[in-house]
Amino acid sequence: MLDQKSLLTLEFNKIREVVAGYSSFSGGRDLALALQPTTELEQAREWQAETREAVSLFQSDSGVTIGGARDVRRAADNALRGFILPAEDFLAIQATIVAGRNLRRQLLRVEDRVPHLAAIAVLIEECRGIVSAITNTLDERGEVLDSASPRLAKVRQEQRAVHGRIQDKLQRILNSSMSQFLQESIITQRGGRYVIPVRADAKGRLKGIVHDQSGSGATLWVEPLGTVDLNNEYRGLLMEEQEEIQRILRELSNLVADQGEAIKRVVDRMAEMDLIFARANYALVTNAVEPIFVPWRETRQAPPPRHRNELDKWVVPLRDMHPGSTVWIKAARHPLIDPRVVVPTNLTLEEDVFVVLITGPNTGGKTVSLKTMGLMIAMAQSGLHLPANEARLTVFENVFADIGDEQSIEQSLSTFSAHMTNIVRILSKVDERSLVLLDELGSGTDPTEGAALAQAVVNFLRDKGATTFVATHFPELKVYASQTPGASNASLLFDMETLSPTYEMTIGLPGRSNAFAIARRLGLEGTILDDAMRQVSADSHQAEDLLDSIYTLREKMEAEEAQTRQALREAEGERARLQQRLEAVEVERGRIVEETRQEMKRQIELLQAEIRQARSKLRDAASLNAVKKLSKQVTDLQVEQEAVLAPEPAETPDVSRNKRRSLQVGDVVQVRSLNVKGEVVSIGKNEVMVAVGRLQMRAGFDDLDFKERPVAEREVERVAALHPSPGIELDIRGVRVEEGVEQLYRYLDSAFLARLPFVRIIHGKGTGRLRQAVREALSTSKQVRSWEEGKDGEGGPGVTVAHLVEQK
């Protein structure tokens, strides 16, 4: 655990209060207010991972919340002690368990994204049976339901009946002649019994029991004798109801007690999740970043040489004093200062530096910088993201701070004595895994002695290996930092134009003395300034001149760096614009490809429609020559469709090419895969249309064996034998019934001879006489196998479809 006095000095308690403000219930708030930084590397990394996952959940608007969780641990303890819990405790327990279930379900659903949070959520227990028991017992106001037990339902039913009888009796009195003795026509209660207000001067007019009187004595609250027994019965039922309610709540309390420990664990887990969510909300509000924790660097001494001659000359190297700590925080912002005015500070130490001596003017921000450093460490090791641009840190085992006015009136200590008392305490506990922050070390006493004492303390801390930040005014410490390995100067800048500090810290350069420059700007007489400067040594003048040149060079380098960053930003902007243009080109390319695909699809659909139309004509063809002509059209259309759908096929083997050249339309072939004979109807590039009986099929050249080629005479005979098709439809709308039936018979003869499988008779709806005659004729015709009314898309009742008898 980190030093508590130092955490208080750094105002870490205020950080806890800010984080607690983002909690959702008292359990999480208590954890936030008791937040302690860890000293374990793995624990610190785990806490930061939890915060990072919660931040990602909130940024994705996942809707994950603590819900209606309440701290019901005291209620669970009371149940464990055997107390009967009040209704509000049951409702709080119910809400907490439901909130835990919902949170568990939400986090396990995204377990791959938030493994650390899911590992906590899986520990949230279900506490089965409690939620349903409370739901079946209490309503949302905490009233015990009639359905909680049969006895309670029966008692309340009797109550309502007795209550109604009491109201009826009293209402009859209010509506009777006795109402003249009443103060007003109302029914109320006194002592749990129903009464009516009677005027005091009419006492005795209404027989009953006086339960109360008004303050003026003008009104008596009387229970009529006729309702005494009913009131007694009602009171008895009320007591019976309370007894039953207590019994029900006792059983419910026992149920809670059975899982009391589990309920407390649920609250513990929910409080833990609430703290994590509070840390995440704080990170989002402060625009904070996750610090990266790195292990302590280990330094190894160079081993002595093995050869004896070299060993005689070997000198033991000086021990590396660096503890191996890492402090690298870019643009750190003090978390308790208004974000609109806070000045970011770079707290970045090179790998060989672990002691920093900060110099600069009063009110220049040295104290704020020290507190910022301490708070960054404490917050990072507490699982909080840091208000900075980048952070890389080691986990310190302790943080010590002596900052501010430590004067104690009660202990009669001066400021110097109070500071030294605290420093003595710190020096007794410090080690190489500690961070030490000292403000105005050695001040409050003689400057010479104070400087010597300050340097001695810094030496002690350096020898201990403690990572140290010291704010001081002593120029001797500037020299010490420039000459001591592991130490470095740092300074807070001062604006000579406005005569005010900028609060910006620069590590590596000591602070300049601004006394003479400020005095000159404020109008101090030149002779006085000259006299003062003569009393300062030449070495001091040279040092100040060197610092001036260094700062000038630094400002020039910063200006060039700013220009470089600006150029980089412009290059990044141009890159982003080019990327956007590339994305736009890709979108346009995709659009063109999609339009092309849609156009191809449309062309394919048109080709398919033409193919279907050609096939329809093929079925209606009247001669073999027409069949061949239409078959060729179908084949050409299919070839055209294939050309649209697919690239040019590879060359077929020589055997297929030879067969394609030798086969002709009308040839009889054997289809190997089906072991049937058929007639070649059309020949394409890669396949042949073969008629097998009344069916047509496609077959590859390799699947066909040539059988015979009919002579021309047989073709002529077959053509002569084929009756011309009358078409698949007969339209007789608008003709008389007799004429229509006559046309129908002639049409059926032709369709039957043409071997049409079915025909459509279009007779219209009209009066229905023509339709009836057509269907009667179809029913008696030997050429018709069956008929049916046209479907939706075929004409409905205005069309009859006749299926003809199949010829063998």
Secondary structure by P-SEA (a helix, b strand, c coil): cccaaaaaaaaaaaaaaaaaaacccaaaaaaaaabbbbccaaaaaaaaaaaaaaaaaaaacccccccccccaaaaaaaaaacccccaaaaaaaaaaaaaaaaaaaaaaaaccccaaaaaaaaacccccaaaaaaaacccccccccccccaaaaaaaaaaaaaaaaaaaaaaaaaacccccccccbbbbbcccbbbbbbbcccccccccccccccccccccccccccaaaaaaaaaaaaaaaaaaaaaaaaaaaaaaaaaaaaaaaaaaaaaaaaaaaaaaaaaaaabbbbbbbbcbbbbbcccccccaaaaaaccccccccccbbbbbbccccccccccccbbbbbbcccccccbbbbbbcccccaaaaaaaaaaaaaaaaacccccccbbbbcccccccccccccccccccccaaaaaaaaaaaaaacccccbbbbbccccccccaaaaaaaaaaaaaaaaaacccbbbbbccaaaaaaaacccccbbbbbbbcccccccccccccccccccaaaaaaaaacccaaaaaaaaaaccaaaaaaaaaaaaaaaaaaaaaaaaaaaaaaaaaaaaaaaaaaaaaaaaaaaaaaaaaaaaaaaaaaaaaaaaaaaaaaaaaaacccaaaaaaaaaaaaaaaaaaaaacccccccccaaaaaaaaaccccbbbbbcccccccccccccccbbbbbccccccccccccccccccccaaaaaaaaaacccccccccccccccaaaaaaaaaaaaaaaaaacccbbbbbbccccaaaaaaaaaaaaaccccccccccccccccccbbbbbccccc
